[in-house]
Amino acid sequence: MTPLITARRLLRDLGDWRGSGAAYQALADRIRILLLDGRLSTGSRLPAERELSQMLDVSRTTVAGAYALLRELGFAVSVRGSGTTLALPDGRRGSYQPEEGLAVDFTKATPPAYPGLEAAYREAMDRLPGYFGHPGFDLVGLPELREAISAHFERRGLPTSPEQILVTVGAQHALNLLAGALYTPGDRILVEHPTYPHALDTFTAAGARLLAVPVGPDGWDISEAETLLRRSSPSLAYLMPDFQNPTGSSMPEADREQLSRAASREGTTLIIDETTAGLDIERGPRQPMAAFGSGAVTIGSMGKIAWGGLRIGWIRGPRDLLARVLRRRPSVDLGTPLLEQLTAAALLRQEDALLAFRSRQLRQGRDHLAALLRKELPQWELPRVQGGLSFWLPAGETSTSSLVLAARNEGLGIVAGPRFGIDGAFERYLRLPFCYPQEDLTDAVAMLRRAMMRVGEAPARVPLQAVI
Ligand SMILES: Cc1ncc(COP(=O)(O)O)c(C=O)c1O
């Protein structure tokens, strides 16, 4: 059956959609943004025109005009008896969409591969034949990688044995495994706001009711977090204390302690996502959240420090919890590839060099992008970040959903603020990654500047993609 987008849900996701131009066009534009950044899916049915027009308090002609425009651009189709369903322009629904027409793609914040990656793969290739006697289905992780990951925690002052580590196919997989094992339908989950979009996808897909704790350049609203923990007793809280995605903020140690105490009082399990924790430019080490209480489960990844394509991540947690995850894992996947595990182990054995390289590269990118923005878009207030991959920019009066379309017309892929929030929040924020080569950053700012002058003009044709 075709899934229906209810008028109430669309109202919530649309947020503040009205622009200065024609209402039907603004509505169609906003629906396209929701589709292309993954908040609405292809194949789902839009609400009936009359119902949506009542909900939005606009004329039925406005909704009909918006739907007609979507159809004209190829973003919707009318099926007899099924109303109007969302689609992709070239009809390749569900298939891989190459990034056509984008000179620079900043929809992901993912740094280029570490230069030592090829040597690590070669080393792993040399060693792989020694594992050909292994059945190849590795649900737990190779002992040598689990040792390398526990050494990674020990170097950060957190005693960890290999038995506390489960190797996964990246951190997103780890998050899904944890949500599957720990989340009971009906429970609440506390998230930072803004947060990493695919965590929102995971929790929403599980049907979770989300509680939002504000986080910004000045840090976390800890008293709000405590209140939410006390009042609503969420079963899980998902946090990124080190170089939070997208804000780049770092949680002070005192806040870590206070939050850990509050969570353990309420029986809330903290899921600490350390995917971005190795991206320090100039902050210096801080105690990992798991050092403040045994209740925290940590997930991590090689994706940002080494290369996204490696697809190696992990869960660090108590053994009984890992056993629970393991029992469920075969229903999801049958293990982590061995070559990549050997490569990750080789890389972690040189983690200091890897982190130093990444730090230098991120510093260059951050400083270059900051200088460009100060010159070309001086109206935007630049937050100070000591690490991470991106600036989380307050874009003043600009609707970043409109800016996304204008930037596409210039050849720049960016993501609108609401992809990082709940219920259409952050319309006036933009995540701009600085983890890319300087030429790309320079080109991106030139395109962004042109896009800023043309916000709200002709709609672009855009493919669907993941936001990383
Ligand atoms: C905070 C955060 N968690 C998890 C992930 C997913 O990591 P992986 O590529 O290891 O699955 C990302 C990727 O962007 C991320 O930013």
The ligand as an SDF file (V2000), in Angstrom:
LIG
                    3D

 16 16  0  0  0  0  0  0  0  0999 V2000
   27.9230   11.8100   14.4500 C   0  0  0  0  0  0  0  0  0  0  0  0
   27.9710   10.7150   13.4490 C   0  0  0  0  0  0  0  0  0  0  0  0
   27.6520    9.4760   13.8280 N   0  0  0  0  0  0  0  0  0  0  0  0
   27.6930    8.4550   12.9650 C   0  0  0  0  0  0  0  0  0  0  0  0
   28.0410    8.6560   11.6570 C   0  0  0  0  0  0  0  0  0  0  0  0
   28.0570    7.4860   10.7260 C   0  0  0  0  0  0  0  0  0  0  0  0
   29.3340    6.9560   10.7550 O   0  0  0  0  0  0  0  0  0  0  0  0
   29.7760    5.7370    9.8430 P   0  0  0  0  0  0  0  0  0  0  0  0
   30.1650    6.3060    8.5310 O   0  0  0  0  0  0  0  0  0  0  0  0
   30.9170    5.1260   10.5840 O   0  0  0  0  0  0  0  0  0  0  0  0
   28.6090    4.8130    9.7440 O   0  0  0  0  0  0  0  0  0  0  0  0
   28.3740    9.9360   11.2120 C   0  0  0  0  0  0  0  0  0  0  0  0
   28.7200   10.1520    9.8160 C   0  0  0  0  0  0  0  0  0  0  0  0
   28.6620   11.2430    9.3370 O   0  0  0  0  0  0  0  0  0  0  0  0
   28.3400   10.9900   12.1370 C   0  0  0  0  0  0  0  0  0  0  0  0
   28.6390   12.2350   11.7760 O   0  0  0  0  0  0  0  0  0  0  0  0
  1  2  1  0
  2  3  1  0
  2 15  2  0
  3  4  2  0
  4  5  1  0
  5  6  1  0
  5 12  2  0
  6  7  1  0
  7  8  1  0
  8  9  2  0
  8 10  1  0
  8 11  1  0
 12 13  1  0
 12 15  1  0
 13 14  2  0
 15 16  1  0
M  END
$$$$
